[in-house]
Amino acid sequence: MPKVLRCRDLGLDCSKEIRAETEDELLKLASDHAEKDHGMPAKNIPPSILAMVKAAIRNE
């Protein structure tokens, strides 16, 4: 089942919606977006933020 993550669901002022077939794919795309558009290097994402991101992932 396809997955979706919306930055707004994380409290960010960002309209980006990321979609992928699997959670792993989605997390990779979200990591790329966080680095490119929010200035958060993927290697520095704290476990607490990763947990928030995972909790915000929804099935489409």
mmCIF file of the N, C-alpha and C atoms, coordinates in Angstrom:
data_MODEL
# 
_entry.id   MODEL 
# 
loop_
_atom_site.group_PDB 
_atom_site.id 
_atom_site.type_symbol 
_atom_site.label_atom_id 
_atom_site.label_alt_id 
_atom_site.label_comp_id 
_atom_site.label_asym_id 
_atom_site.label_entity_id 
_atom_site.label_seq_id 
_atom_site.pdbx_PDB_ins_code 
_atom_site.Cartn_x 
_atom_site.Cartn_y 
_atom_site.Cartn_z 
_atom_site.occupancy 
_atom_site.B_iso_or_equiv 
_atom_site.pdbx_formal_charge 
_atom_site.auth_seq_id 
_atom_site.auth_comp_id 
_atom_site.auth_asym_id 
_atom_site.auth_atom_id 
_atom_site.pdbx_PDB_model_num 
ATOM 1   N N  . MET A 1 1  ? 0.851  -1.184 0.000  1.00 0.00 ? 1  MET A N  1 
ATOM 2   C CA . MET A 1 1  ? 0.000  0.000  0.000  1.00 0.00 ? 1  MET A CA 1 
ATOM 3   C C  . MET A 1 1  ? 0.890  1.238  0.000  1.00 0.00 ? 1  MET A C  1 
ATOM 4   N N  . PRO A 1 2  ? 0.652  2.178  -0.914 1.00 0.00 ? 2  PRO A N  1 
ATOM 5   C CA . PRO A 1 2  ? 1.461  3.402  -0.980 1.00 0.00 ? 2  PRO A CA 1 
ATOM 6   C C  . PRO A 1 2  ? 1.410  4.196  0.331  1.00 0.00 ? 2  PRO A C  1 
ATOM 7   N N  . LYS A 1 3  ? 2.505  4.887  0.588  1.00 0.00 ? 3  LYS A N  1 
ATOM 8   C CA . LYS A 1 3  ? 2.660  5.690  1.802  1.00 0.00 ? 3  LYS A CA 1 
ATOM 9   C C  . LYS A 1 3  ? 2.779  7.169  1.429  1.00 0.00 ? 3  LYS A C  1 
ATOM 10  N N  . VAL A 1 4  ? 2.394  8.032  2.376  1.00 0.00 ? 4  VAL A N  1 
ATOM 11  C CA . VAL A 1 4  ? 2.524  9.474  2.171  1.00 0.00 ? 4  VAL A CA 1 
ATOM 12  C C  . VAL A 1 4  ? 2.990  10.128 3.474  1.00 0.00 ? 4  VAL A C  1 
ATOM 13  N N  . LEU A 1 5  ? 3.812  11.154 3.316  1.00 0.00 ? 5  LEU A N  1 
ATOM 14  C CA . LEU A 1 5  ? 4.273  11.968 4.439  1.00 0.00 ? 5  LEU A CA 1 
ATOM 15  C C  . LEU A 1 5  ? 4.092  13.418 4.048  1.00 0.00 ? 5  LEU A C  1 
ATOM 16  N N  . ARG A 1 6  ? 3.447  14.183 4.904  1.00 0.00 ? 6  ARG A N  1 
ATOM 17  C CA . ARG A 1 6  ? 3.234  15.613 4.669  1.00 0.00 ? 6  ARG A CA 1 
ATOM 18  C C  . ARG A 1 6  ? 4.030  16.403 5.701  1.00 0.00 ? 6  ARG A C  1 
ATOM 19  N N  . CYS A 1 7  ? 4.856  17.309 5.229  1.00 0.00 ? 7  CYS A N  1 
ATOM 20  C CA . CYS A 1 7  ? 5.665  18.120 6.150  1.00 0.00 ? 7  CYS A CA 1 
ATOM 21  C C  . CYS A 1 7  ? 4.779  18.857 7.161  1.00 0.00 ? 7  CYS A C  1 
ATOM 22  N N  . ARG A 1 8  ? 3.631  19.329 6.700  1.00 0.00 ? 8  ARG A N  1 
ATOM 23  C CA . ARG A 1 8  ? 2.725  20.058 7.610  1.00 0.00 ? 8  ARG A CA 1 
ATOM 24  C C  . ARG A 1 8  ? 2.309  19.203 8.808  1.00 0.00 ? 8  ARG A C  1 
ATOM 25  N N  . ASP A 1 9  ? 2.230  17.887 8.611  1.00 0.00 ? 9  ASP A N  1 
ATOM 26  C CA . ASP A 1 9  ? 1.873  16.986 9.712  1.00 0.00 ? 9  ASP A CA 1 
ATOM 27  C C  . ASP A 1 9  ? 2.958  16.943 10.783 1.00 0.00 ? 9  ASP A C  1 
ATOM 28  N N  . LEU A 1 10 ? 4.142  17.452 10.445 1.00 0.00 ? 10 LEU A N  1 
ATOM 29  C CA . LEU A 1 10 ? 5.242  17.517 11.405 1.00 0.00 ? 10 LEU A CA 1 
ATOM 30  C C  . LEU A 1 10 ? 5.374  18.923 11.997 1.00 0.00 ? 10 LEU A C  1 
ATOM 31  N N  . GLY A 1 11 ? 4.408  19.780 11.685 1.00 0.00 ? 11 GLY A N  1 
ATOM 32  C CA . GLY A 1 11 ? 4.418  21.130 12.234 1.00 0.00 ? 11 GLY A CA 1 
ATOM 33  C C  . GLY A 1 11 ? 5.284  22.107 11.449 1.00 0.00 ? 11 GLY A C  1 
ATOM 34  N N  . LEU A 1 12 ? 5.698  21.714 10.251 1.00 0.00 ? 12 LEU A N  1 
ATOM 35  C CA . LEU A 1 12 ? 6.532  22.590 9.431  1.00 0.00 ? 12 LEU A CA 1 
ATOM 36  C C  . LEU A 1 12 ? 5.671  23.418 8.491  1.00 0.00 ? 12 LEU A C  1 
ATOM 37  N N  . ASP A 1 13 ? 6.138  24.610 8.183  1.00 0.00 ? 13 ASP A N  1 
ATOM 38  C CA . ASP A 1 13 ? 5.450  25.473 7.215  1.00 0.00 ? 13 ASP A CA 1 
ATOM 39  C C  . ASP A 1 13 ? 5.970  25.107 5.829  1.00 0.00 ? 13 ASP A C  1 
ATOM 40  N N  . CYS A 1 14 ? 5.571  23.922 5.364  1.00 0.00 ? 14 CYS A N  1 
ATOM 41  C CA . CYS A 1 14 ? 6.056  23.375 4.102  1.00 0.00 ? 14 CYS A CA 1 
ATOM 42  C C  . CYS A 1 14 ? 4.925  22.544 3.506  1.00 0.00 ? 14 CYS A C  1 
ATOM 43  N N  . SER A 1 15 ? 4.632  22.762 2.252  1.00 0.00 ? 15 SER A N  1 
ATOM 44  C CA . SER A 1 15 ? 3.517  22.066 1.603  1.00 0.00 ? 15 SER A CA 1 
ATOM 45  C C  . SER A 1 15 ? 3.943  20.755 0.932  1.00 0.00 ? 15 SER A C  1 
ATOM 46  N N  . LYS A 1 16 ? 5.179  20.357 1.110  1.00 0.00 ? 16 LYS A N  1 
ATOM 47  C CA . LYS A 1 16 ? 5.690  19.142 0.462  1.00 0.00 ? 16 LYS A CA 1 
ATOM 48  C C  . LYS A 1 16 ? 4.940  17.898 0.933  1.00 0.00 ? 16 LYS A C  1 
ATOM 49  N N  . GLU A 1 17 ? 4.549  17.072 -0.025 1.00 0.00 ? 17 GLU A N  1 
ATOM 50  C CA . GLU A 1 17 ? 3.967  15.761 0.242  1.00 0.00 ? 17 GLU A CA 1 
ATOM 51  C C  . GLU A 1 17 ? 4.837  14.742 -0.461 1.00 0.00 ? 17 GLU A C  1 
ATOM 52  N N  . ILE A 1 18 ? 5.324  13.784 0.278  1.00 0.00 ? 18 ILE A N  1 
ATOM 53  C CA . ILE A 1 18 ? 6.228  12.772 -0.261 1.00 0.00 ? 18 ILE A CA 1 
ATOM 54  C C  . ILE A 1 18 ? 5.470  11.454 -0.316 1.00 0.00 ? 18 ILE A C  1 
ATOM 55  N N  . ARG A 1 19 ? 5.543  10.801 -1.470 1.00 0.00 ? 19 ARG A N  1 
ATOM 56  C CA . ARG A 1 19 ? 4.842  9.531  -1.658 1.00 0.00 ? 19 ARG A CA 1 
ATOM 57  C C  . ARG A 1 19 ? 5.832  8.470  -2.123 1.00 0.00 ? 19 ARG A C  1 
ATOM 58  N N  . ALA A 1 20 ? 5.600  7.246  -1.648 1.00 0.00 ? 20 ALA A N  1 
ATOM 59  C CA . ALA A 1 20 ? 6.425  6.115  -2.066 1.00 0.00 ? 20 ALA A CA 1 
ATOM 60  C C  . ALA A 1 20 ? 5.652  4.829  -1.806 1.00 0.00 ? 20 ALA A C  1 
ATOM 61  N N  . GLU A 1 21 ? 6.122  3.751  -2.399 1.00 0.00 ? 21 GLU A N  1 
ATOM 62  C CA . GLU A 1 21 ? 5.465  2.454  -2.235 1.00 0.00 ? 21 GLU A CA 1 
ATOM 63  C C  . GLU A 1 21 ? 5.774  1.804  -0.890 1.00 0.00 ? 21 GLU A C  1 
ATOM 64  N N  . THR A 1 22 ? 6.963  2.080  -0.341 1.00 0.00 ? 22 THR A N  1 
ATOM 65  C CA . THR A 1 22 ? 7.352  1.461  0.932  1.00 0.00 ? 22 THR A CA 1 
ATOM 66  C C  . THR A 1 22 ? 7.806  2.537  1.921  1.00 0.00 ? 22 THR A C  1 
ATOM 67  N N  . GLU A 1 23 ? 7.817  2.170  3.195  1.00 0.00 ? 23 GLU A N  1 
ATOM 68  C CA . GLU A 1 23 ? 8.282  3.100  4.225  1.00 0.00 ? 23 GLU A CA 1 
ATOM 69  C C  . GLU A 1 23 ? 9.760  3.425  4.025  1.00 0.00 ? 23 GLU A C  1 
ATOM 70  N N  . ASP A 1 24 ? 10.563 2.421  3.684  1.00 0.00 ? 24 ASP A N  1 
ATOM 71  C CA . ASP A 1 24 ? 11.994 2.666  3.471  1.00 0.00 ? 24 ASP A CA 1 
ATOM 72  C C  . ASP A 1 24 ? 12.235 3.666  2.340  1.00 0.00 ? 24 ASP A C  1 
ATOM 73  N N  . GLU A 1 25 ? 11.523 3.496  1.237  1.00 0.00 ? 25 GLU A N  1 
ATOM 74  C CA . GLU A 1 25 ? 11.622 4.442  0.113  1.00 0.00 ? 25 GLU A CA 1 
ATOM 75  C C  . GLU A 1 25 ? 11.221 5.842  0.554  1.00 0.00 ? 25 GLU A C  1 
ATOM 76  N N  . LEU A 1 26 ? 10.120 5.911  1.294  1.00 0.00 ? 26 LEU A N  1 
ATOM 77  C CA . LEU A 1 26 ? 9.602  7.194  1.752  1.00 0.00 ? 26 LEU A CA 1 
ATOM 78  C C  . LEU A 1 26 ? 10.602 7.883  2.671  1.00 0.00 ? 26 LEU A C  1 
ATOM 79  N N  . LEU A 1 27 ? 11.214 7.128  3.579  1.00 0.00 ? 27 LEU A N  1 
ATOM 80  C CA . LEU A 1 27 ? 12.187 7.712  4.500  1.00 0.00 ? 27 LEU A CA 1 
ATOM 81  C C  . LEU A 1 27 ? 13.408 8.238  3.753  1.00 0.00 ? 27 LEU A C  1 
ATOM 82  N N  . LYS A 1 28 ? 13.824 7.557  2.701  1.00 0.00 ? 28 LYS A N  1 
ATOM 83  C CA . LYS A 1 28 ? 14.956 8.031  1.897  1.00 0.00 ? 28 LYS A CA 1 
ATOM 84  C C  . LYS A 1 28 ? 14.593 9.345  1.207  1.00 0.00 ? 28 LYS A C  1 
ATOM 85  N N  . LEU A 1 29 ? 13.404 9.392  0.603  1.00 0.00 ? 29 LEU A N  1 
ATOM 86  C CA . LEU A 1 29 ? 12.962 10.626 -0.060 1.00 0.00 ? 29 LEU A CA 1 
ATOM 87  C C  . LEU A 1 29 ? 12.793 11.758 0.948  1.00 0.00 ? 29 LEU A C  1 
ATOM 88  N N  . ALA A 1 30 ? 12.265 11.444 2.125  1.00 0.00 ? 30 ALA A N  1 
ATOM 89  C CA . ALA A 1 30 ? 12.084 12.462 3.170  1.00 0.00 ? 30 ALA A CA 1 
ATOM 90  C C  . ALA A 1 30 ? 13.429 12.980 3.657  1.00 0.00 ? 30 ALA A C  1 
ATOM 91  N N  . SER A 1 31 ? 14.390 12.089 3.772  1.00 0.00 ? 31 SER A N  1 
ATOM 92  C CA . SER A 1 31 ? 15.733 12.487 4.186  1.00 0.00 ? 31 SER A CA 1 
ATOM 93  C C  . SER A 1 31 ? 16.352 13.433 3.155  1.00 0.00 ? 31 SER A C  1 
ATOM 94  N N  . ASP A 1 32 ? 16.204 13.096 1.879  1.00 0.00 ? 32 ASP A N  1 
ATOM 95  C CA . ASP A 1 32 ? 16.711 13.965 0.815  1.00 0.00 ? 32 ASP A CA 1 
ATOM 96  C C  . ASP A 1 32 ? 16.031 15.341 0.864  1.00 0.00 ? 32 ASP A C  1 
ATOM 97  N N  . HIS A 1 33 ? 14.726 15.352 1.081  1.00 0.00 ? 33 HIS A N  1 
ATOM 98  C CA . HIS A 1 33 ? 13.973 16.611 1.167  1.00 0.00 ? 33 HIS A CA 1 
ATOM 99  C C  . HIS A 1 33 ? 14.422 17.429 2.379  1.00 0.00 ? 33 HIS A C  1 
ATOM 100 N N  . ALA A 1 34 ? 14.584 16.763 3.521  1.00 0.00 ? 34 ALA A N  1 
ATOM 101 C CA . ALA A 1 34 ? 15.005 17.463 4.743  1.00 0.00 ? 34 ALA A CA 1 
ATOM 102 C C  . ALA A 1 34 ? 16.359 18.134 4.540  1.00 0.00 ? 34 ALA A C  1 
ATOM 103 N N  . GLU A 1 35 ? 17.247 17.441 3.857  1.00 0.00 ? 35 GLU A N  1 
ATOM 104 C CA . GLU A 1 35 ? 18.583 17.994 3.621  1.00 0.00 ? 35 GLU A CA 1 
ATOM 105 C C  . GLU A 1 35 ? 18.534 19.150 2.618  1.00 0.00 ? 35 GLU A C  1 
ATOM 106 N N  . LYS A 1 36 ? 17.861 18.932 1.503  1.00 0.00 ? 36 LYS A N  1 
ATOM 107 C CA . LYS A 1 36 ? 17.832 19.932 0.430  1.00 0.00 ? 36 LYS A CA 1 
ATOM 108 C C  . LYS A 1 36 ? 17.019 21.170 0.786  1.00 0.00 ? 36 LYS A C  1 
ATOM 109 N N  . ASP A 1 37 ? 15.823 20.962 1.351  1.00 0.00 ? 37 ASP A N  1 
ATOM 110 C CA . ASP A 1 37 ? 14.891 22.078 1.531  1.00 0.00 ? 37 ASP A CA 1 
ATOM 111 C C  . ASP A 1 37 ? 14.812 22.630 2.957  1.00 0.00 ? 37 ASP A C  1 
ATOM 112 N N  . HIS A 1 38 ? 15.286 21.840 3.931  1.00 0.00 ? 38 HIS A N  1 
ATOM 113 C CA . HIS A 1 38 ? 15.207 22.308 5.315  1.00 0.00 ? 38 HIS A CA 1 
ATOM 114 C C  . HIS A 1 38 ? 16.587 22.444 5.963  1.00 0.00 ? 38 HIS A C  1 
ATOM 115 N N  . GLY A 1 39 ? 17.637 22.132 5.205  1.00 0.00 ? 39 GLY A N  1 
ATOM 116 C CA . GLY A 1 39 ? 18.998 22.299 5.712  1.00 0.00 ? 39 GLY A CA 1 
ATOM 117 C C  . GLY A 1 39 ? 19.356 21.352 6.844  1.00 0.00 ? 39 GLY A C  1 
ATOM 118 N N  . MET A 1 40 ? 18.705 20.201 6.910  1.00 0.00 ? 40 MET A N  1 
ATOM 119 C CA . MET A 1 40 ? 18.968 19.235 7.967  1.00 0.00 ? 40 MET A CA 1 
ATOM 120 C C  . MET A 1 40 ? 19.715 18.041 7.360  1.00 0.00 ? 40 MET A C  1 
ATOM 121 N N  . PRO A 1 41 ? 21.032 17.996 7.531  1.00 0.00 ? 41 PRO A N  1 
ATOM 122 C CA . PRO A 1 41 ? 21.800 16.885 6.960  1.00 0.00 ? 41 PRO A CA 1 
ATOM 123 C C  . PRO A 1 41 ? 21.275 15.531 7.432  1.00 0.00 ? 41 PRO A C  1 
ATOM 124 N N  . ALA A 1 42 ? 21.129 14.620 6.504  1.00 0.00 ? 42 ALA A N  1 
ATOM 125 C CA . ALA A 1 42 ? 20.554 13.303 6.803  1.00 0.00 ? 42 ALA A CA 1 
ATOM 126 C C  . ALA A 1 42 ? 21.308 12.590 7.915  1.00 0.00 ? 42 ALA A C  1 
ATOM 127 N N  . LYS A 1 43 ? 22.610 12.751 7.950  1.00 0.00 ? 43 LYS A N  1 
ATOM 128 C CA . LYS A 1 43 ? 23.395 12.038 8.969  1.00 0.00 ? 43 LYS A CA 1 
ATOM 129 C C  . LYS A 1 43 ? 23.216 12.633 10.364 1.00 0.00 ? 43 LYS A C  1 
ATOM 130 N N  . ASN A 1 44 ? 22.602 13.810 10.460 1.00 0.00 ? 44 ASN A N  1 
ATOM 131 C CA . ASN A 1 44 ? 22.419 14.464 11.755 1.00 0.00 ? 44 ASN A CA 1 
ATOM 132 C C  . ASN A 1 44 ? 20.976 14.458 12.245 1.00 0.00 ? 44 ASN A C  1 
ATOM 133 N N  . ILE A 1 45 ? 20.119 13.664 11.630 1.00 0.00 ? 45 ILE A N  1 
ATOM 134 C CA . ILE A 1 45 ? 18.720 13.619 12.063 1.00 0.00 ? 45 ILE A CA 1 
ATOM 135 C C  . ILE A 1 45 ? 18.647 12.810 13.356 1.00 0.00 ? 45 ILE A C  1 
ATOM 136 N N  . PRO A 1 46 ? 18.231 13.449 14.445 1.00 0.00 ? 46 PRO A N  1 
ATOM 137 C CA . PRO A 1 46 ? 18.173 12.754 15.733 1.00 0.00 ? 46 PRO A CA 1 
ATOM 138 C C  . PRO A 1 46 ? 17.098 11.662 15.742 1.00 0.00 ? 46 PRO A C  1 
ATOM 139 N N  . PRO A 1 47 ? 17.310 10.633 16.560 1.00 0.00 ? 47 PRO A N  1 
ATOM 140 C CA . PRO A 1 47 ? 16.326 9.552  16.654 1.00 0.00 ? 47 PRO A CA 1 
ATOM 141 C C  . PRO A 1 47 ? 14.928 10.045 17.017 1.00 0.00 ? 47 PRO A C  1 
ATOM 142 N N  . SER A 1 48 ? 14.823 11.084 17.807 1.00 0.00 ? 48 SER A N  1 
ATOM 143 C CA . SER A 1 48 ? 13.505 11.603 18.195 1.00 0.00 ? 48 SER A CA 1 
ATOM 144 C C  . SER A 1 48 ? 12.768 12.184 16.982 1.00 0.00 ? 48 SER A C  1 
ATOM 145 N N  . ILE A 1 49 ? 13.497 12.839 16.080 1.00 0.00 ? 49 ILE A N  1 
ATOM 146 C CA . ILE A 1 49 ? 12.883 13.377 14.863 1.00 0.00 ? 49 ILE A CA 1 
ATOM 147 C C  . ILE A 1 49 ? 12.486 12.235 13.935 1.00 0.00 ? 49 ILE A C  1 
ATOM 148 N N  . LEU A 1 50 ? 13.350 11.241 13.814 1.00 0.00 ? 50 LEU A N  1 
ATOM 149 C CA . LEU A 1 50 ? 13.035 10.084 12.974 1.00 0.00 ? 50 LEU A CA 1 
ATOM 150 C C  . LEU A 1 50 ? 11.766 9.399  13.470 1.00 0.00 ? 50 LEU A C  1 
ATOM 151 N N  . ALA A 1 51 ? 11.623 9.284  14.773 1.00 0.00 ? 51 ALA A N  1 
ATOM 152 C CA . ALA A 1 51 ? 10.413 8.672  15.352 1.00 0.00 ? 51 ALA A CA 1 
ATOM 153 C C  . ALA A 1 51 ? 9.169  9.506  15.011 1.00 0.00 ? 51 ALA A C  1 
ATOM 154 N N  . MET A 1 52 ? 9.292  10.828 15.062 1.00 0.00 ? 52 MET A N  1 
ATOM 155 C CA . MET A 1 52 ? 8.167  11.706 14.707 1.00 0.00 ? 52 MET A CA 1 
ATOM 156 C C  . MET A 1 52 ? 7.790  11.532 13.233 1.00 0.00 ? 52 MET A C  1 
ATOM 157 N N  . VAL A 1 53 ? 8.813  11.435 12.381 1.00 0.00 ? 53 VAL A N  1 
ATOM 158 C CA . VAL A 1 53 ? 8.578  11.255 10.946 1.00 0.00 ? 53 VAL A CA 1 
ATOM 159 C C  . VAL A 1 53 ? 7.846  9.933  10.707 1.00 0.00 ? 53 VAL A C  1 
ATOM 160 N N  . LYS A 1 54 ? 8.346  8.870  11.319 1.00 0.00 ? 54 LYS A N  1 
ATOM 161 C CA . LYS A 1 54 ? 7.707  7.553  11.140 1.00 0.00 ? 54 LYS A CA 1 
ATOM 162 C C  . LYS A 1 54 ? 6.265  7.573  11.610 1.00 0.00 ? 54 LYS A C  1 
ATOM 163 N N  . ALA A 1 55 ? 5.999  8.269  12.702 1.00 0.00 ? 55 ALA A N  1 
ATOM 164 C CA . ALA A 1 55 ? 4.629  8.339  13.241 1.00 0.00 ? 55 ALA A CA 1 
ATOM 165 C C  . ALA A 1 55 ? 3.696  9.132  12.321 1.00 0.00 ? 55 ALA A C  1 
ATOM 166 N N  . ALA A 1 56 ? 4.263  10.024 11.508 1.00 0.00 ? 56 ALA A N  1 
ATOM 167 C CA . ALA A 1 56 ? 3.452  10.866 10.622 1.00 0.00 ? 56 ALA A CA 1 
ATOM 168 C C  . ALA A 1 56 ? 3.174  10.210 9.263  1.00 0.00 ? 56 ALA A C  1 
ATOM 169 N N  . ILE A 1 57 ? 3.799  9.087  8.987  1.00 0.00 ? 57 ILE A N  1 
ATOM 170 C CA . ILE A 1 57 ? 3.583  8.391  7.715  1.00 0.00 ? 57 ILE A CA 1 
ATOM 171 C C  . ILE A 1 57 ? 2.184  7.785  7.709  1.00 0.00 ? 57 ILE A C  1 
ATOM 172 N N  . ARG A 1 58 ? 1.493  7.998  6.620  1.00 0.00 ? 58 ARG A N  1 
ATOM 173 C CA . ARG A 1 58 ? 0.110  7.489  6.466  1.00 0.00 ? 58 ARG A CA 1 
ATOM 174 C C  . ARG A 1 58 ? 0.026  6.605  5.230  1.00 0.00 ? 58 ARG A C  1 
ATOM 175 N N  . ASN A 1 59 ? -0.899 5.669  5.260  1.00 0.00 ? 59 ASN A N  1 
ATOM 176 C CA . ASN A 1 59 ? -1.218 4.884  4.064  1.00 0.00 ? 59 ASN A CA 1 
ATOM 177 C C  . ASN A 1 59 ? -2.113 5.726  3.173  1.00 0.00 ? 59 ASN A C  1 
ATOM 178 N N  . GLU A 1 60 ? -1.944 5.567  1.881  1.00 0.00 ? 60 GLU A N  1 
ATOM 179 C CA . GLU A 1 60 ? -2.804 6.301  0.949  1.00 0.00 ? 60 GLU A CA 1 
ATOM 180 C C  . GLU A 1 60 ? -4.012 5.477  0.598  1.00 0.00 ? 60 GLU A C  1 
# 
